[in-house]
Amino acid sequence: MFSQFFKKLSLTQQVLLMILLFISFFATFFFFYLSNNIDNMIANQMYTTMSSRQQPIVSLLKSNLLGAGDAYDAIYKALSSDNIQTNCIVSKDSKSNEMQITILNPDNAGNVDQSLYHYLIDQSTAMVAKDDEDMQGMISNQGIQYYYRLQQVQTANGVIVLVSFMDDAYPQSIRNTLVESTVYGTILAFCIFIIIMMIWVFSIIHPLNQIKSYIAQVKQGKEVELHLNRDDEIGEVAKELVNMKDELQKQEKVKEEMIHNISHDLKTPIATIKSYSESIKDGVYPYGTLEKSIDVILDNANRLEAKVHNLLYLNRIEYLITSDAEGVVTNMKEVVEEVVLNSAVIRPEIRIITDVEEVFFDGLLESWRVCIENIMENAFRYAKSYIQITVRENDLQISNDGPKMPEDRIDALFRPYEKGEGGRFGLGLSIVSRVVKANKYHVKGFNTEDGVCFRIYRDVPKPKKKPNDRKGWRDNKAHENKKEQESKDNKEDLT
C-alpha cells in the first residue's frame, strides 16, 4: 500500500516525504538512543572526575598525615577544598562504635538533606562488610539527582571510607553543552544535505517538465524544439524523443505521399472502367470490338482488386498470422515449387535455379506463399538472366543478377510506406517484412557480386562440436565442398 501511495506522488512530494521520514528517524534516534548514551557517558565522566579528585585525599589518609599538625592542616585544607564535589569521611566512632560521617569541605555541601548522609553511611557500611574497594551510583534526593562514589581506605587507625558526591548542576551543564553541539552540528549537516538534495532534485524535475511540455506541444501539432545540455539518462531520453519525433514526421510525410500516389493508382483503373462502361453503354467500343473493350475493363478491375487486396492484407496480416498460426509449420519445398511453377510464365527468358531441401518453417502456408511471391515478383522486375532460390534449415535465399541497390536504399528496404524505384511504393516488401517478423524470423536484402539477394532466416545456436568426433567433421566438410561445387557448376551453366 505504501509503494502504491508513493508512486502516485510527484517527485517534489516524494522528496518532501523522504525528508519528513528522515527527520522523524533522526528525532527518534536522538531522543531514544543518543540521549541515553549521552547520559551514560556523562555519568562515567563524573565518576572518573570524582575518582581523580579523591586520589590526593586517599594518599594523605594512607600516610596518616591528616591531623598531624598545623603544617599538614594547610595541605589537608588545600586538598579537601573542592567547589564541584563534596568530600566526606565515614569512620567508626571509638566511643559509640557506630559509623559516623565527617564533611571535609562543608562549604560545598550546601543544603543537603540528612537522609542523603544516612544513605551514604549505609552504603559505606555495606561496602566495608563486603570488603569492596569502591562503589559508585546515582540517587535522587528531594527532586535532585546526585552522583556519589565511595572508596575504602586502609589507614593506621583502621578502615575508613572516603565518600564524594555532587548534584546534577555541573553534569547538566556538560550535558547541555554536549547536546547542543551535537544537535547544532547535526542540524547544520542535515540542512546542507537537504539543500544539496533539493538542488539535485530540481535539476531532475526541471528537465522532466521541459520534456513533458515538449511532448504536450508535439501532441498538439506545434513546431517546438527540445534542448537539454545533459549527457545522463535524462539527456539520452530527450535525444531519443527528438529522434522519434523526427522519424514520425518523416514517416507521416512518406505515408501522406504514399496515400496520394495510391489514390492516383486507384483512380486510374476506376476512371478507365467508368469511361469504357459509359462508352459501351452508348454503343461505342473504345478498343475496336465489344470483347476487347470488355477485356480492358476486366484487366483494370483485376488491377484494382490486386491493389485493394494488398492494402487490406498489409493491415491485417499480423492479426491473421498470430491468431491462426500457433503450432503450424509449412513445407517450404512445396511452397517454392508451387510459386516457381506459377511465376515461370511471367518472364520465360529468365532462368530459375532451385536448390531446395525439404525443410519446415513456422507459420501458415498461405502467408509464406504470399511472401515468396512478392520477393519473386520483385526479382522478375529487375533480373537480367536468372533467379536462384536456395532453401536450407531456417534459411531461405532468393537472388538475381539485376542491378545492385544503393546503400541508403538497403537500410530502408522493408520500411512501411517507403518509396521504391521509379516512385513505386514497396507494399510487396512491406508484406514480406510483416510476415517474417510475425513468424519470428528475420529478413534482409544485400548486394552480391553479380546482383541482389533477399534472405529470410532465423538465428539458431550452433551445436558444440565434440573434439573426438573427427568422422562427423569430415562428413560436414565433404557436404560443404559438395555444395560449393554445385554452386560453381550452376554459375558456369548460366555463363
N, C-alpha and C positions, 0 to 999 in steps of 0.2 A: 504494500500500500504506500509506503514512504517513497519507493522507487517511482511508482506511477505519479504520485504527487510532485516529486522533484522534477520529473521530466516535463510536467505541464508548466513549470515556471520559466520565465525569461532568464537570460544569462545574468542580468543585473540582480534579479530576485534570488537566483541561485547563489550568487556571491554574497549577498546580504545575509542569506540564511546560513551560509557556511561561517561567516563572521560571527553571527549570533551564537551558533553552536560552539565556536572556538572560545568565545567569551564565557559561555556557560561552563565549558570544560575547565577553563583556566580558573574561574571563581571557585568551582567545586574542588579542584586540585589544591588551590591555595588554602582555603578555609578548613578542609578536612584532612589534608595530608601535610602540606608545607608548614601550616601554622603549628601543628602538633610537633613536627620535627624541630621547629624553631624553639618551642618551649623546652623540649628535651635538651637541645643544645645549650640554651641559656642556663638551665638547671645544672648541667655538668660544668659549665663555665663558672658558676657561682661556687660549687663545691670545690673546684680547683683553686679559686681565689681564696676561699676561707682556709683551705689547707696550707697554701703558701704563707698566709698571714699568721697561721698558728705556729709555724716552724721556729721563729725566734723565741717564742714563749716556751715551746717544748724544750728547746736547748737549755734555757735558764732553769726550767723545772728539773731536768735530768742532772744538771750540775749543782743543784741545790744552792743556787745563788740568790734566789728570791728571799727578801727579808734579811739579808746578811749584813746590812749596814746602809748608811746614807749613800755611799758611793754606788751601791747596787740598786738602791731605790730609784736613783735617776735613770739607770739603764732599764729597770723594770717599768717605770712610767713611760719611757720612750717607746718601749716595745709593745706595751699593752694599750697605749693610746691608739685608737682606731676610729675614724669617723664613718666607716662603712659598716662594720660588723661589731657586735657586742661580744666580748670575750669573758668567760666565766670559768671558775674552777669549782668542781664538785668533789668534795672530800668528806671523809668520815670524821665527825666531831669526837674528840678524845673523851669528852665528859659524857655526852648522851649516847655516843656510839651510833649516831644517825647521820645519814648523808645530808650535807648542807652545801649551799651554793654561794660562792663569793664572786661578785662582779668586779672585774679588773678595771674596766673603763665605764663607770656608772653614768658619766655624762652622755654617753652614746646610747644608753639603754632606752631613754625616752619613757613614755607612759606604757609600759608593758604590763599586761595583766599577770597576776601572780600564778594563775593556772598554767601559764606557759612555763614558768620556772619549775612548778611541780611536775609537769610533763617531762621536762628535760632531766630532772633529778631521777624520775622513774626510769627513763631510758638509760641514764648513766648506770643506775643500779643493776638493770638487766644486762647491760653490756659487760660490766665487771663480773657478774655472775657467770656469764657465758664465756668470759675471757676473750672477748673480741677486741681487736686493736682499734678499730674505728667504726663509726656509724654515721650515716647521713640520710636526710629526708626532708620532707616538707610538711607543715602543719598550718591549719587555718585557725586563727585566734581572733575573736571579735571582728570578723569580717576582713582580717588582714592575713595575707599569705606570708609565712615565714619559712626561710631556708635555715637548716641547722646542720652542724657537723660536730660529732663527738670523737675525741681521740684519747685513748687510755695511755697514761704516762707512769712509768715505774720510777719512783723517787726514793731518796734515803729514808723518808718518813712514811713510806708506803705507797699504795696505788692511789692516784688521783685521776680525775677525768677533766680534760680541757674541753670546754663547750663554747662553741661560737654560733651565733645566729644573726640574721639580718631580715628586715622586712622586704617587701617586694618593690620598694620605690626605686632602688638602684637597678635591679634586674628589669623592671618595667621600662625604665628609660633606655636601657640597652636594647630591649625587645622592640620598642617603638622605633629606635634608630635603624635597627636591622630590617624591620618590616617595611619601613618607609623606603629605605634604599632599595630593597628587593622589589617592592611594588612599583616604585617610580622607574627603576631600570626595566622592569618587565613591561610596564605600560609604554615606555619610550620605544623599546624594541618592537612591541606589538603595533604601535602607531606607524613606525617605519615600515613594518611588514604589510600593514593594511594599505598604506599609500602606494607601495610598490605593487601590491596585488591589484588595487583599483586601476593604476596606470596600465598594468598588463591586460586586465580585463577589458578596459575601454579601448585599448589598442586592438582587441579582437572584435568587440561589439561594433566599433565604427566601420571597419571594412565589411563586416557582415551586413550592416544596414545599407552600405553602398551597393552590395551585391543584391540585396532584397529590392532596393529601389530600381536597380538596373533591370532585374527580371520583370518587375511590375511594368516598367515603361516599355520593355520589349514586347510584353504581352499585349500592350495597348497599340502596338504597331509604330511606336515612336522611334526616331533615329537617335540613338544615345550611345555614348562610349563609356567604357569602364577602364580606369587606370588605377591600379594598385601597385605601389612600389614595395612589393613584398616578394620574397623568394621562398617562403614557407608553404605549408599546405594550403593556407587560405589564398595565397598568391597563385598557386597551381590551380585551385578550383576556379578562380577568377579567369585565368587564361583559358581553361577548358570551356568555361561558359561563353567567352567571347568567340572561341573557335567553333563551338556548337552553333552559336547564333549565325556566324558567317556561313557555316556549312548548310544550315537550314534555309537561309536566304538563297544560297546558291541552288539547292535542290528545289526550292519553291519556284525560282525563276525558270529552271530547266523544266519543271513539271508544267508550269503555265505554257511554256513554249511547246512542250510535247502535246499538251491538250489542244493547243491551237493547230498544230500540224495534224494531229489525229482527226480533229474536226474537219480539217481540209480534206484528209484522205477519205473520211466517211462521206463528205459532201459530194465528192466526185462521182462515186458509183451511184449514189442516190439521185444526183442530177441526171446521170446517164439513163438510169432506169425510168425516171419520170419523163424525160424528153422522148425516149423511144416509145414508151407506152402511149403517150399522147399522140405521137405521130401515127402509130399503128391504129389507134382509135379513129384517127381522121382518114385512114386508108392510105397513108404514106408509109413506105418501107425504107427507112434511112439506110439500111445496109443492102439494098437491092431487092431482096426477097423477104417474105414473111419469116421463113425458117431462120435465115441468117440474122435478121433483126432480133428475133426472139432469143437466139443463141447469145447475142451480145447482152441482152437483159439478164439471162441466166448466169453468164460469166461475171457480170458486175454484182449480181445478187450473191454469188458464191464468194467473191472477194469481200463483200460487205459482211457476210456471215463469218468468214475466217477472221476478220479484224475484230468483230464483236466477241467472237469466241475466245480469242487470245486475251482481250481485255478482261473478260469475266474469269477466265481460267487463272490469269495472273493474280487477281484479287482474292480468289477462293482456294488457291492451290494448297496453302499451308493448312487450312482447316480440313480440306478433303483428305490430305495425306495423314495428318496426325490423328484424325478421327477413325480412319479405316485401315491404317497400315500396321497396327500393333501386331507384332509377331509374324508379319507376312514377308516372304522372300521371293525374289524374281530370278529366273534363269536368264542371265544376261546374254548367253549364246543364242537362245531362241529370239530374244528381242532384237539383237543386232542383225541376225539373219532375216528377220521379217522387215526391218527398216531398210536394209540393203536391197531386198527384193522389190520393195515398193518404190524406192527412190532411184533405182538404176535407170529408169526411163527419163529422168529429169534432164541429164546431160549424158547421152550414151557414149560420147567420146572420152569421158572421164573414167579412168580405170579405178576400180575399187579393190583394194588389197585387204584381206582379213586374216588376222592371226588371233583367233578367239578360242579360249579354253572354256570349258563348261563350269562356270562359277556362278555363285548366287549373291545378289546384292539385297540388302534390306529395303523393303518398300514395295509399293504396288506396281504391277506390270505396266498399267496404262501410263502412270506418271513417268516411269523410266523410258517408255516408248516415245512420249512427247519430248522428253529431254534429249534423247539421241536424235530424233527427227529434227529438232531445232538446230542442234550442232551440225548435222549433216546438211541442212538447208544453207547454213552459213558457209560451210565448206564448199558446197557446189557453186556458191555465188562467186568465190574467189579462186578456186582450184584451177591450175593450168592443165595438168595431165593426170594426176592421180589423187586419190584419197585413201589413207591407210588407217585401219581400225585394229587396235591391239587390246585384248582383254585378258587380264590376269586376276588373281585373287585380290579383291579390294583395290583394283587399279584398272581404269579404262582410259585409253588414249585414242583420240581421233586427230590425225594430222593431214596436211595437204601441202602442195608446193605452190601456194599462192603468194602474193606479196606480203612481206613482213610488216608487222604492226609498229607504229611509233611507240616509244616507251611510255609516254604520258597516256596513250590510248589503252595500253595494257592495264595500268593501275585502275582505270575507271571502266573496265570492260563489262563487268556484270552489275554495275550500279543501276538501280531503277531510274527510268526516265532519262537515261544517258543517250545523247545523240551519237549515232554511228556514222559510217562513211556515207557521203552524199546526202547528209541531212536526214537519214533514216534513223528511227528510234528502235533500239535493240530490245523489243519486247520478247523476242525469242530467247536471247541470252539471259534476260531477267527471269524468265520462267525456268531456265536451266538452273540458275543460281538458287532459286527458291526451292526447287525440287531437291537439289543436292543437300542444301542445308537442312531442310525438313527431315531428310532421312539420315542426318548426322554424317554426311560426307563433306569433302572439300572439292572445290573446282578452281582451276586457274588456267590462264592462257599464256603462252610464251612463244617466242620465236625460236625456230630451229635453223639448221644450216641452210635448208632449202625451202623454208616456208614457215608455217604456223602450226601449233599443236594445242589442243584442248585436253586437259587431263582431269579426270574425276577419280578421287582416291580417298582412302581412309588410313589414318596413322595407326599402325598395329605394331606393338613392341616386338622386336626380333628375338626369337628364342636363342638362349645362350648355347654355343657350340661346345660339346664335350671335347676336352683336349685329346682323348684317345680315339675319338670317332673319326679316323682317317678315311674309312670307306665312305661315310656319309659326305665328307668334304669333297672327295674325288667325284662322287656322283653329282653333287651340286655344281661343281666346276665344269664337268662334262656337259651338264644341261645348259649352263650359261654359254659355253662355247658353241653349242649346237644352235642356240637362239641367235647368237651374234652372226653365225654363218648364214642362217636363214634370212636375217635382215639384210645382209650384204647381197645375197642372191636376188632378193626382191628389188633392191635398188638397181642391180645390174639389169634385171629384166626390164625395169622402167626405162633405163638408158637405151 
